[in-house]
Protein backbone atom coordinates (compact mmCIF):
# COMPACT_ATOMS: atom_id res chain seq x y z
CA UNK A 1 0.00 0.00 0.00
CA UNK A 2 1.37 3.39 -0.98
CA UNK A 3 1.81 6.20 1.51
CA UNK A 4 -0.98 8.25 -0.05
CA UNK A 5 -3.44 5.35 0.15
CA UNK A 6 -2.43 4.84 3.77
CA UNK A 7 -3.19 8.48 4.57
CA UNK A 8 -6.54 8.34 2.79
CA UNK A 9 -7.51 5.15 4.62
CA UNK A 10 -6.55 6.68 7.97
CA UNK A 11 -8.57 9.83 7.25
CA UNK A 12 -11.60 7.77 6.19
CA UNK A 13 -11.39 5.66 9.36
CA UNK A 14 -11.20 8.78 11.53
CA UNK A 15 -14.22 10.36 9.81
CA UNK A 16 -16.30 7.19 10.17
CA UNK A 17 -15.47 6.76 13.85
CA UNK A 18 -16.13 10.40 14.64
CA UNK A 19 -19.42 10.21 12.80
CA UNK A 20 -20.30 7.12 14.83
CA UNK A 21 -20.31 9.18 18.03
CA UNK A 22 -23.39 11.05 16.81
CA UNK A 23 -25.54 7.90 16.76
CA UNK A 24 -24.28 5.86 19.73
CA UNK A 25 -24.89 6.45 23.44
CA UNK A 26 -22.43 8.43 25.55
CA UNK A 27 -21.15 5.30 27.26
CA UNK A 28 -20.28 3.77 23.90
CA UNK A 29 -18.34 6.92 23.03
CA UNK A 30 -16.46 6.53 26.30
CA UNK A 31 -15.69 2.92 25.39
CA UNK A 32 -14.46 4.05 21.96
CA UNK A 33 -12.07 6.49 23.63
CA UNK A 34 -10.80 3.68 25.87
CA UNK A 35 -10.30 1.40 22.85
CA UNK A 36 -8.22 4.09 21.14
CA UNK A 37 -6.09 4.58 24.26
CA UNK A 38 -5.45 0.84 24.52
CA UNK A 39 -4.80 0.69 20.79
CA UNK A 40 -1.82 3.04 21.08
CA UNK A 41 -0.19 0.82 23.71
CA UNK A 42 -0.90 -2.41 21.80
CA UNK A 43 0.34 -0.92 18.52
CA UNK A 44 3.62 0.05 20.16
CA UNK A 45 3.92 -3.48 21.52
CA UNK A 46 3.25 -4.84 18.04
CA UNK A 47 6.20 -2.88 16.69
CA UNK A 48 8.50 -3.88 19.55
CA UNK A 49 7.57 -7.55 19.90
CA UNK A 50 6.01 -8.43 16.57
CA UNK A 51 8.45 -6.69 14.22
CA UNK A 52 11.42 -6.39 16.58
CA UNK A 53 11.19 -9.72 18.40
CA UNK A 54 11.78 -8.11 21.81
CA UNK A 55 9.38 -9.58 24.36
CA UNK A 56 8.24 -6.89 26.77
CA UNK A 57 5.92 -7.23 29.75
CA UNK A 58 6.31 -3.64 30.87
CA UNK A 59 4.00 -1.83 28.46
CA UNK A 60 1.70 -0.90 31.34
CA UNK A 61 4.57 0.86 33.10
CA UNK A 62 5.24 2.91 29.97
CA UNK A 63 1.57 3.84 29.72
CA UNK A 64 1.71 4.80 33.40
CA UNK A 65 4.68 7.05 32.64
CA UNK A 66 2.59 8.77 29.99
CA UNK A 67 -0.39 9.11 32.32
CA UNK A 68 1.63 10.59 35.18
CA UNK A 69 3.48 12.92 32.80
CA UNK A 70 0.13 14.12 31.51
CA UNK A 71 -1.23 14.55 35.05
CA UNK A 72 1.73 16.50 36.39
CA UNK A 73 1.90 18.76 33.35
CA UNK A 74 -1.86 19.41 33.19
CA UNK A 75 -2.14 20.17 36.91
CA UNK A 76 0.86 22.51 36.82
CA UNK A 77 -0.51 24.39 33.82
CA UNK A 78 -3.98 24.60 35.38
CA UNK A 79 -2.49 26.02 38.61
CA UNK A 80 -0.71 28.62 36.50
CA UNK A 81 -4.04 29.64 34.96
CA UNK A 82 -3.51 28.12 31.50
CA UNK A 83 -6.67 27.28 29.58
CA UNK A 84 -7.75 26.33 26.10
CA UNK A 85 -5.86 24.34 23.52
CA UNK A 86 -2.51 24.56 25.33
CA UNK A 87 -3.97 22.75 28.34
CA UNK A 88 -4.95 19.94 25.99
CA UNK A 89 -1.99 19.59 23.64
CA UNK A 90 0.99 20.32 25.88
CA UNK A 91 0.15 17.57 28.44
CA UNK A 92 -0.29 15.07 25.60
CA UNK A 93 3.12 16.03 24.23
CA UNK A 94 4.55 15.67 27.76
CA UNK A 95 3.00 12.19 28.02
CA UNK A 96 4.69 11.08 24.80
CA UNK A 97 8.01 12.66 25.80
CA UNK A 98 7.99 11.25 29.34
CA UNK A 99 7.30 7.71 28.18
CA UNK A 100 9.88 8.02 25.39
CA UNK A 101 12.57 9.07 27.89
CA UNK A 102 11.73 6.08 30.08
CA UNK A 103 11.84 3.86 27.00
CA UNK A 104 15.28 5.22 26.14
CA UNK A 105 16.54 4.33 29.62
CA UNK A 106 15.02 0.85 29.38
CA UNK A 107 16.41 0.32 25.90
CA UNK A 108 19.93 1.33 26.93
CA UNK A 109 19.79 -0.90 30.01
CA UNK A 110 18.19 -3.90 28.28
CA UNK A 111 19.96 -3.63 24.93
CA UNK A 112 21.88 -6.84 25.51
CA UNK A 113 19.00 -8.83 27.03
CA UNK A 114 16.94 -11.29 25.03
CA UNK A 115 13.92 -13.53 25.48
CA UNK A 116 12.88 -14.27 29.08
CA UNK A 117 15.62 -12.05 30.53
CA UNK A 118 14.20 -9.01 28.76
CA UNK A 119 10.66 -10.02 29.71
CA UNK A 120 11.66 -10.34 33.37
CA UNK A 121 13.43 -6.99 33.34
CA UNK A 122 10.46 -5.15 31.87
CA UNK A 123 8.03 -6.97 34.18
CA UNK A 124 10.00 -5.70 37.17
CA UNK A 125 9.13 -2.15 36.12
CA UNK A 126 5.41 -2.86 36.46
CA UNK A 127 5.88 -4.64 39.78
CA UNK A 128 7.90 -1.71 41.13
CA UNK A 129 5.38 0.93 40.06
CA UNK A 130 3.34 0.98 43.33
CA UNK A 131 6.55 1.25 45.35
CA UNK A 132 7.71 4.21 43.27
CA UNK A 133 4.41 6.05 43.68
CA UNK A 134 4.46 5.39 47.44
CA UNK A 135 8.06 6.59 47.80
CA UNK A 136 7.29 9.83 45.96
CA UNK A 137 3.76 10.14 47.29
CA UNK A 138 4.06 13.91 47.72
CA UNK A 139 4.41 14.24 43.94
CA UNK A 140 2.70 11.14 42.53
CA UNK A 141 -0.11 10.81 45.06
CA UNK A 142 0.78 7.41 46.47
CA UNK A 143 -1.68 4.55 46.04
CA UNK A 144 -4.57 6.96 45.45
CA UNK A 145 -2.89 8.54 42.46
CA UNK A 146 -3.58 11.98 41.05
CA UNK A 147 -6.76 13.74 40.01
CA UNK A 148 -6.25 15.67 36.80
CA UNK A 149 -7.56 19.04 35.70
CA UNK A 150 -8.37 18.55 32.02
CA UNK A 151 -9.56 20.87 29.30
CA UNK A 152 -13.21 20.17 28.56
CA UNK A 153 -14.75 20.27 25.12
CA UNK A 154 -14.69 23.63 23.35
CA UNK A 155 -17.40 26.09 24.26
CA UNK A 156 -18.86 26.02 20.75
CA UNK A 157 -19.55 22.28 21.07
CA UNK A 158 -21.00 22.18 24.57
CA UNK A 159 -24.57 22.50 23.37
CA UNK A 160 -24.41 19.80 20.70
CA UNK A 161 -21.63 17.34 21.60
CA UNK A 162 -21.32 15.43 24.86
CA UNK A 163 -18.10 15.33 26.84
CA UNK A 164 -17.72 11.61 26.11
CA UNK A 165 -18.07 12.21 22.38
CA UNK A 166 -15.41 14.92 22.52
CA UNK A 167 -13.08 12.54 24.36
CA UNK A 168 -13.72 9.95 21.65
CA UNK A 169 -12.91 12.51 18.93
CA UNK A 170 -9.59 13.34 20.51
CA UNK A 171 -8.72 9.70 21.11
CA UNK A 172 -9.64 8.70 17.55
CA UNK A 173 -7.50 11.43 15.99
CA UNK A 174 -4.49 10.64 18.20
CA UNK A 175 -4.72 6.87 17.73
CA UNK A 176 -5.10 7.16 13.95
CA UNK A 177 -2.07 9.43 13.90
CA UNK A 178 -0.06 6.91 15.94
CA UNK A 179 -1.08 4.00 13.71
CA UNK A 180 -0.23 5.95 10.55
CA UNK A 181 3.23 6.89 11.81
CA UNK A 182 3.95 3.33 12.96
CA UNK A 183 2.77 1.94 9.62
CA UNK A 184 5.07 4.31 7.73
CA UNK A 185 7.99 3.24 9.93
CA UNK A 186 7.28 -0.48 9.57
CA UNK A 187 6.93 -0.25 5.78
CA UNK A 188 10.01 1.91 5.41
CA UNK A 189 13.72 1.56 5.92
CA UNK A 190 13.50 1.34 9.70
CA UNK A 191 11.03 -1.54 9.47
CA UNK A 192 13.36 -3.48 7.19
CA UNK A 193 16.27 -2.90 9.56
CA UNK A 194 14.17 -3.95 12.54
CA UNK A 195 13.08 -7.21 10.94
CA UNK A 196 16.62 -7.92 9.82
CA UNK A 197 17.90 -7.50 13.38
CA UNK A 198 15.09 -9.73 14.65
CA UNK A 199 15.82 -12.52 12.18
CA UNK A 200 19.63 -12.51 12.33
CA UNK A 201 21.53 -9.81 14.23
CA UNK A 202 24.91 -11.02 12.95
CA UNK A 203 23.86 -10.86 9.31
CA UNK A 204 22.26 -7.46 9.92
CA UNK A 205 25.50 -6.16 11.42
CA UNK A 206 27.45 -7.46 8.41
CA UNK A 207 24.99 -5.60 6.18
CA UNK A 208 25.83 -2.33 7.92
CA UNK A 209 22.91 -2.19 10.39
CA UNK A 210 23.63 -1.32 14.02
CA UNK A 211 21.57 -3.88 16.04
CA UNK A 212 21.94 -2.08 19.38
CA UNK A 213 20.86 1.26 17.97
CA UNK A 214 17.93 -0.33 16.15
CA UNK A 215 16.70 -2.04 19.32
CA UNK A 216 16.97 1.11 21.40
CA UNK A 217 15.13 3.09 18.73
CA UNK A 218 12.37 0.47 18.71
CA UNK A 219 12.05 0.80 22.49
CA UNK A 220 11.79 4.57 22.24
CA UNK A 221 9.14 4.48 19.48
CA UNK A 222 7.11 1.80 21.26
CA UNK A 223 7.32 3.75 24.51
CA UNK A 224 6.21 6.96 22.81
CA UNK A 225 3.13 5.17 21.42
CA UNK A 226 2.39 3.74 24.88
CA UNK A 227 2.83 7.22 26.36
CA UNK A 228 0.20 8.57 23.99
CA UNK A 229 -2.12 5.78 25.11
CA UNK A 230 -1.46 6.57 28.77
CA UNK A 231 -2.07 10.27 28.17
CA UNK A 232 -5.38 9.57 26.43
CA UNK A 233 -6.42 7.23 29.22
CA UNK A 234 -5.54 9.87 31.82
CA UNK A 235 -7.53 12.49 29.92
CA UNK A 236 -10.53 10.15 29.60
CA UNK A 237 -10.60 9.00 33.23
CA UNK A 238 -9.25 12.32 34.63
CA UNK A 239 -6.97 10.36 36.97
CA UNK A 240 -3.64 8.53 37.10
CA UNK A 241 -3.13 5.81 39.70
CA UNK A 242 -0.81 2.79 39.97
CA UNK A 243 -3.74 0.39 40.29
CA UNK A 244 -4.84 1.15 36.75
CA UNK A 245 -1.48 -0.01 35.34
CA UNK A 246 -0.94 -3.30 37.13
CA UNK A 247 0.87 -6.42 36.00
CA UNK A 248 -2.46 -7.97 34.99
CA UNK A 249 -3.14 -5.02 32.71
CA UNK A 250 0.33 -5.37 31.18
CA UNK A 251 -0.32 -9.05 30.50
CA UNK A 252 -3.70 -8.14 29.01
CA UNK A 253 -1.98 -5.80 26.56
CA UNK A 254 0.38 -8.55 25.42
CA UNK A 255 -2.45 -11.06 25.18
CA UNK A 256 -4.52 -8.61 23.14
CA UNK A 257 -1.61 -8.12 20.74
CA UNK A 258 -1.22 -11.89 20.32
CA UNK A 259 -4.94 -12.55 19.92
CA UNK A 260 -5.36 -9.77 17.39
CA UNK A 261 -2.22 -10.70 15.45
CA UNK A 262 1.16 -9.75 16.83
CA UNK A 263 2.66 -9.08 13.42
CA UNK A 264 0.02 -6.64 12.17
CA UNK A 265 -1.12 -3.19 13.23
CA UNK A 266 -4.61 -4.15 12.10
CA UNK A 267 -4.41 -7.00 14.59
CA UNK A 268 -3.78 -4.41 17.30
CA UNK A 269 -7.19 -2.93 16.47
CA UNK A 270 -8.89 -6.30 17.00
CA UNK A 271 -6.99 -6.81 20.24
CA UNK A 272 -7.99 -3.40 21.61
CA UNK A 273 -11.63 -4.00 20.73
CA UNK A 274 -11.58 -7.37 22.44
CA UNK A 275 -9.84 -5.96 25.50
CA UNK A 276 -12.66 -3.46 26.05
CA UNK A 277 -15.66 -5.41 24.77
CA UNK A 278 -15.01 -8.75 26.47
CA UNK A 279 -15.13 -7.56 30.12
CA UNK A 280 -18.21 -5.46 29.36
CA UNK A 281 -20.04 -8.38 27.76
CA UNK A 282 -19.10 -10.70 30.62
CA UNK A 283 -20.23 -8.25 33.29
CA UNK A 284 -23.50 -7.67 31.42
CA UNK A 285 -24.13 -11.40 31.15
CA UNK A 286 -23.36 -12.11 34.81
CA UNK A 287 -25.54 -9.19 35.93
CA UNK A 288 -28.56 -10.87 34.34
CA UNK A 289 -27.96 -14.09 36.26
CA UNK A 290 -29.43 -14.68 39.70
CA UNK A 291 -26.14 -15.01 41.60
CA UNK A 292 -25.34 -14.53 45.26
CA UNK A 293 -23.41 -11.44 46.27
CA UNK A 294 -20.36 -13.49 47.25
CA UNK A 295 -20.27 -15.39 43.95
CA UNK A 296 -20.83 -12.22 41.94
CA UNK A 297 -17.94 -10.56 43.74
CA UNK A 298 -15.65 -13.50 42.99
CA UNK A 299 -16.63 -13.58 39.34
CA UNK A 300 -16.15 -9.84 38.93
CA UNK A 301 -12.86 -9.47 37.07
CA UNK A 302 -11.70 -13.07 37.53
CA UNK A 303 -14.11 -14.47 34.97
CA UNK A 304 -12.88 -11.99 32.35
CA UNK A 305 -9.29 -13.10 32.97
CA UNK A 306 -10.23 -16.76 32.62
CA UNK A 307 -12.21 -16.26 29.42
CA UNK A 308 -9.53 -14.06 27.91
CA UNK A 309 -6.96 -16.75 28.68
CA UNK A 310 -9.21 -19.37 27.07
CA UNK A 311 -9.56 -17.19 23.98
CA UNK A 312 -5.78 -16.84 23.84
CA UNK A 313 -5.31 -20.62 23.97
CA UNK A 314 -7.88 -21.20 21.23
CA UNK A 315 -6.33 -18.54 19.01
CA UNK A 316 -2.83 -19.96 19.46
CA UNK A 317 -4.06 -23.45 18.59
CA UNK A 318 -6.47 -22.62 15.77
CA UNK A 319 -5.11 -19.36 14.37
CA UNK A 320 -1.43 -18.85 15.27
CA UNK A 321 -1.37 -15.56 13.36
CA UNK A 322 -4.25 -14.13 15.39
CA UNK A 323 -7.63 -12.80 14.33
CA UNK A 324 -6.17 -10.71 11.52
CA UNK A 325 -4.24 -13.67 10.13
CA UNK A 326 -7.38 -15.81 10.26
CA UNK A 327 -9.40 -13.17 8.39
CA UNK A 328 -6.70 -12.85 5.74
CA UNK A 329 -6.64 -16.61 5.28
CA UNK A 330 -10.43 -16.79 4.96
CA UNK A 331 -10.38 -13.91 2.48
CA UNK A 332 -7.87 -15.73 0.31
CA UNK A 333 -10.06 -18.84 0.24
CA UNK A 334 -13.28 -17.10 -0.72
CA UNK A 335 -11.64 -14.74 -3.19
CA UNK A 336 -12.30 -15.91 -6.77
CA UNK A 337 -9.15 -17.05 -8.55
CA UNK A 338 -7.74 -14.63 -11.03
CA UNK A 339 -7.90 -15.66 -14.67
CA UNK A 340 -4.49 -16.55 -16.00
CA UNK A 341 -3.95 -15.41 -19.58
CA UNK A 342 -2.37 -17.99 -21.88
CA UNK A 343 1.25 -17.39 -22.80
CA UNK A 344 1.98 -15.66 -26.06
CA UNK A 345 2.54 -18.18 -28.86
CA UNK A 346 5.95 -18.08 -30.44
CA UNK A 347 6.49 -18.93 -34.10
CA UNK A 348 7.16 -22.59 -34.67
CA UNK A 349 10.61 -23.40 -35.95
CA UNK A 350 10.82 -24.65 -39.49
CA UNK A 351 10.96 -28.46 -39.74
CA UNK A 352 14.34 -29.84 -40.61
CA UNK A 353 14.89 -30.46 -44.29
CA UNK A 354 14.58 -34.09 -45.41
CA UNK A 355 16.13 -33.55 -48.87
CA UNK A 356 19.00 -35.90 -49.63
CA UNK A 357 22.20 -34.01 -50.20
CA UNK A 358 23.76 -34.52 -53.64
CA UNK A 359 26.30 -37.25 -53.84
CA UNK A 360 29.71 -36.70 -55.23
CA UNK A 361 31.56 -39.37 -57.19
CA UNK A 362 35.08 -39.81 -55.97
CA UNK A 363 37.60 -39.08 -58.73
CA UNK A 364 40.82 -40.89 -59.40
CA UNK A 365 43.92 -39.49 -57.84
CA UNK A 366 45.01 -36.22 -59.45
CA UNK A 367 41.64 -35.42 -61.11
CA UNK A 368 38.84 -33.10 -60.06
CA UNK A 369 35.76 -34.78 -58.55
CA UNK A 370 32.89 -35.37 -60.94
CA UNK A 371 29.86 -33.10 -60.56
CA UNK A 372 26.40 -34.65 -60.91
CA UNK A 373 24.45 -33.71 -63.97
CA UNK A 374 22.41 -30.54 -63.70
CA UNK A 375 24.77 -28.82 -61.19
C-alpha positions in Angstrom: 0.0 0.0 0.0 1.4 3.4 -1.0 1.8 6.2 1.5 -1.0 8.3 0.0 -3.4 5.3 0.2 -2.4 4.8 3.8 -3.2 8.5 4.6 -6.5 8.3 2.8 -7.5 5.1 4.6 -6.6 6.7 8.0 -8.6 9.8 7.2 -11.6 7.8 6.2 -11.4 5.7 9.4 -11.2 8.8 11.5 -14.2 10.4 9.8 -16.3 7.2 10.2 -15.5 6.8 13.9 -16.1 10.4 14.6 -19.4 10.2 12.8 -20.3 7.1 14.8 -20.3 9.2 18.0 -23.4 11.1 16.8 -25.5 7.9 16.8 -24.3 5.9 19.7 -24.9 6.4 23.4 -22.4 8.4 25.5 -21.1 5.3 27.3 -20.3 3.8 23.9 -18.3 6.9 23.0 -16.5 6.5 26.3 -15.7 2.9 25.4 -14.5 4.0 22.0 -12.1 6.5 23.6 -10.8 3.7 25.9 -10.3 1.4 22.9 -8.2 4.1 21.1 -6.1 4.6 24.3 -5.4 0.8 24.5 -4.8 0.7 20.8 -1.8 3.0 21.1 -0.2 0.8 23.7 -0.9 -2.4 21.8 0.3 -0.9 18.5 3.6 0.1 20.2 3.9 -3.5 21.5 3.2 -4.8 18.0 6.2 -2.9 16.7 8.5 -3.9 19.5 7.6 -7.5 19.9 6.0 -8.4 16.6 8.5 -6.7 14.2 11.4 -6.4 16.6 11.2 -9.7 18.4 11.8 -8.1 21.8 9.4 -9.6 24.4 8.2 -6.9 26.8 5.9 -7.2 29.7 6.3 -3.6 30.9 4.0 -1.8 28.5 1.7 -0.9 31.3 4.6 0.9 33.1 5.2 2.9 30.0 1.6 3.8 29.7 1.7 4.8 33.4 4.7 7.0 32.6 2.6 8.8 30.0 -0.4 9.1 32.3 1.6 10.6 35.2 3.5 12.9 32.8 0.1 14.1 31.5 -1.2 14.5 35.0 1.7 16.5 36.4 1.9 18.8 33.4 -1.9 19.4 33.2 -2.1 20.2 36.9 0.9 22.5 36.8 -0.5 24.4 33.8 -4.0 24.6 35.4 -2.5 26.0 38.6 -0.7 28.6 36.5 -4.0 29.6 35.0 -3.5 28.1 31.5 -6.7 27.3 29.6 -7.8 26.3 26.1 -5.9 24.3 23.5 -2.5 24.6 25.3 -4.0 22.8 28.3 -4.9 19.9 26.0 -2.0 19.6 23.6 1.0 20.3 25.9 0.1 17.6 28.4 -0.3 15.1 25.6 3.1 16.0 24.2 4.5 15.7 27.8 3.0 12.2 28.0 4.7 11.1 24.8 8.0 12.7 25.8 8.0 11.2 29.3 7.3 7.7 28.2 9.9 8.0 25.4 12.6 9.1 27.9 11.7 6.1 30.1 11.8 3.9 27.0 15.3 5.2 26.1 16.5 4.3 29.6 15.0 0.9 29.4 16.4 0.3 25.9 19.9 1.3 26.9 19.8 -0.9 30.0 18.2 -3.9 28.3 20.0 -3.6 24.9 21.9 -6.8 25.5 19.0 -8.8 27.0 16.9 -11.3 25.0 13.9 -13.5 25.5 12.9 -14.3 29.1 15.6 -12.0 30.5 14.2 -9.0 28.8 10.7 -10.0 29.7 11.7 -10.3 33.4 13.4 -7.0 33.3 10.5 -5.2 31.9 8.0 -7.0 34.2 10.0 -5.7 37.2 9.1 -2.2 36.1 5.4 -2.9 36.5 5.9 -4.6 39.8 7.9 -1.7 41.1 5.4 0.9 40.1 3.3 1.0 43.3 6.5 1.2 45.4 7.7 4.2 43.3 4.4 6.0 43.7 4.5 5.4 47.4 8.1 6.6 47.8 7.3 9.8 46.0 3.8 10.1 47.3 4.1 13.9 47.7 4.4 14.2 43.9 2.7 11.1 42.5 -0.1 10.8 45.1 0.8 7.4 46.5 -1.7 4.6 46.0 -4.6 7.0 45.4 -2.9 8.5 42.5 -3.6 12.0 41.0 -6.8 13.7 40.0 -6.2 15.7 36.8 -7.6 19.0 35.7 -8.4 18.5 32.0 -9.6 20.9 29.3 -13.2 20.2 28.6 -14.8 20.3 25.1 -14.7 23.6 23.3 -17.4 26.1 24.3 -18.9 26.0 20.7 -19.6 22.3 21.1 -21.0 22.2 24.6 -24.6 22.5 23.4 -24.4 19.8 20.7 -21.6 17.3 21.6 -21.3 15.4 24.9 -18.1 15.3 26.8 -17.7 11.6 26.1 -18.1 12.2 22.4 -15.4 14.9 22.5 -13.1 12.5 24.4 -13.7 10.0 21.6 -12.9 12.5 18.9 -9.6 13.3 20.5 -8.7 9.7 21.1 -9.6 8.7 17.5 -7.5 11.4 16.0 -4.5 10.6 18.2 -4.7 6.9 17.7 -5.1 7.2 14.0 -2.1 9.4 13.9 -0.1 6.9 15.9 -1.1 4.0 13.7 -0.2 5.9 10.5 3.2 6.9 11.8 4.0 3.3 13.0 2.8 1.9 9.6 5.1 4.3 7.7 8.0 3.2 9.9 7.3 -0.5 9.6 6.9 -0.2 5.8 10.0 1.9 5.4 13.7 1.6 5.9 13.5 1.3 9.7 11.0 -1.5 9.5 13.4 -3.5 7.2 16.3 -2.9 9.6 14.2 -3.9 12.5 13.1 -7.2 10.9 16.6 -7.9 9.8 17.9 -7.5 13.4 15.1 -9.7 14.6 15.8 -12.5 12.2 19.6 -12.5 12.3 21.5 -9.8 14.2 24.9 -11.0 12.9 23.9 -10.9 9.3 22.3 -7.5 9.9 25.5 -6.2 11.4 27.4 -7.5 8.4 25.0 -5.6 6.2 25.8 -2.3 7.9 22.9 -2.2 10.4 23.6 -1.3 14.0 21.6 -3.9 16.0 21.9 -2.1 19.4 20.9 1.3 18.0 17.9 -0.3 16.2 16.7 -2.0 19.3 17.0 1.1 21.4 15.1 3.1 18.7 12.4 0.5 18.7 12.1 0.8 22.5 11.8 4.6 22.2 9.1 4.5 19.5 7.1 1.8 21.3 7.3 3.7 24.5 6.2 7.0 22.8 3.1 5.2 21.4 2.4 3.7 24.9 2.8 7.2 26.4 0.2 8.6 24.0 -2.1 5.8 25.1 -1.5 6.6 28.8 -2.1 10.3 28.2 -5.4 9.6 26.4 -6.4 7.2 29.2 -5.5 9.9 31.8 -7.5 12.5 29.9 -10.5 10.2 29.6 -10.6 9.0 33.2 -9.2 12.3 34.6 -7.0 10.4 37.0 -3.6 8.5 37.1 -3.1 5.8 39.7 -0.8 2.8 40.0 -3.7 0.4 40.3 -4.8 1.2 36.8 -1.5 0.0 35.3 -0.9 -3.3 37.1 0.9 -6.4 36.0 -2.5 -8.0 35.0 -3.1 -5.0 32.7 0.3 -5.4 31.2 -0.3 -9.1 30.5 -3.7 -8.1 29.0 -2.0 -5.8 26.6 0.4 -8.5 25.4 -2.4 -11.1 25.2 -4.5 -8.6 23.1 -1.6 -8.1 20.7 -1.2 -11.9 20.3 -4.9 -12.6 19.9 -5.4 -9.8 17.4 -2.2 -10.7 15.5 1.2 -9.8 16.8 2.7 -9.1 13.4 0.0 -6.6 12.2 -1.1 -3.2 13.2 -4.6 -4.2 12.1 -4.4 -7.0 14.6 -3.8 -4.4 17.3 -7.2 -2.9 16.5 -8.9 -6.3 17.0 -7.0 -6.8 20.2 -8.0 -3.4 21.6 -11.6 -4.0 20.7 -11.6 -7.4 22.4 -9.8 -6.0 25.5 -12.7 -3.5 26.1 -15.7 -5.4 24.8 -15.0 -8.7 26.5 -15.1 -7.6 30.1 -18.2 -5.5 29.4 -20.0 -8.4 27.8 -19.1 -10.7 30.6 -20.2 -8.3 33.3 -23.5 -7.7 31.4 -24.1 -11.4 31.1 -23.4 -12.1 34.8 -25.5 -9.2 35.9 -28.6 -10.9 34.3 -28.0 -14.1 36.3 -29.4 -14.7 39.7 -26.1 -15.0 41.6 -25.3 -14.5 45.3 -23.4 -11.4 46.3 -20.4 -13.5 47.3 -20.3 -15.4 44.0 -20.8 -12.2 41.9 -17.9 -10.6 43.7 -15.6 -13.5 43.0 -16.6 -13.6 39.3 -16.1 -9.8 38.9 -12.9 -9.5 37.1 -11.7 -13.1 37.5 -14.1 -14.5 35.0 -12.9 -12.0 32.4 -9.3 -13.1 33.0 -10.2 -16.8 32.6 -12.2 -16.3 29.4 -9.5 -14.1 27.9 -7.0 -16.8 28.7 -9.2 -19.4 27.1 -9.6 -17.2 24.0 -5.8 -16.8 23.8 -5.3 -20.6 24.0 -7.9 -21.2 21.2 -6.3 -18.5 19.0 -2.8 -20.0 19.5 -4.1 -23.4 18.6 -6.5 -22.6 15.8 -5.1 -19.4 14.4 -1.4 -18.9 15.3 -1.4 -15.6 13.4 -4.2 -14.1 15.4 -7.6 -12.8 14.3 -6.2 -10.7 11.5 -4.2 -13.7 10.1 -7.4 -15.8 10.3 -9.4 -13.2 8.4 -6.7 -12.8 5.7 -6.6 -16.6 5.3 -10.4 -16.8 5.0 -10.4 -13.9 2.5 -7.9 -15.7 0.3 -10.1 -18.8 0.2 -13.3 -17.1 -0.7 -11.6 -14.7 -3.2 -12.3 -15.9 -6.8 -9.2 -17.0 -8.5 -7.7 -14.6 -11.0 -7.9 -15.7 -14.7 -4.5 -16.5 -16.0 -4.0 -15.4 -19.6 -2.4 -18.0 -21.9 1.2 -17.4 -22.8 2.0 -15.7 -26.1 2.5 -18.2 -28.9 5.9 -18.1 -30.4 6.5 -18.9 -34.1 7.2 -22.6 -34.7 10.6 -23.4 -35.9 10.8 -24.7 -39.5 11.0 -28.5 -39.7 14.3 -29.8 -40.6 14.9 -30.5 -44.3 14.6 -34.1 -45.4 16.1 -33.5 -48.9 19.0 -35.9 -49.6 22.2 -34.0 -50.2 23.8 -34.5 -53.6 26.3 -37.3 -53.8 29.7 -36.7 -55.2 31.6 -39.4 -57.2 35.1 -39.8 -56.0 37.6 -39.1 -58.7 40.8 -40.9 -59.4 43.9 -39.5 -57.8 45.0 -36.2 -59.5 41.6 -35.4 -61.1 38.8 -33.1 -60.1 35.8 -34.8 -58.5 32.9 -35.4 -60.9 29.9 -33.1 -60.6 26.4 -34.7 -60.9 24.5 -33.7 -64.0 22.4 -30.5 -63.7 24.8 -28.8 -61.2 
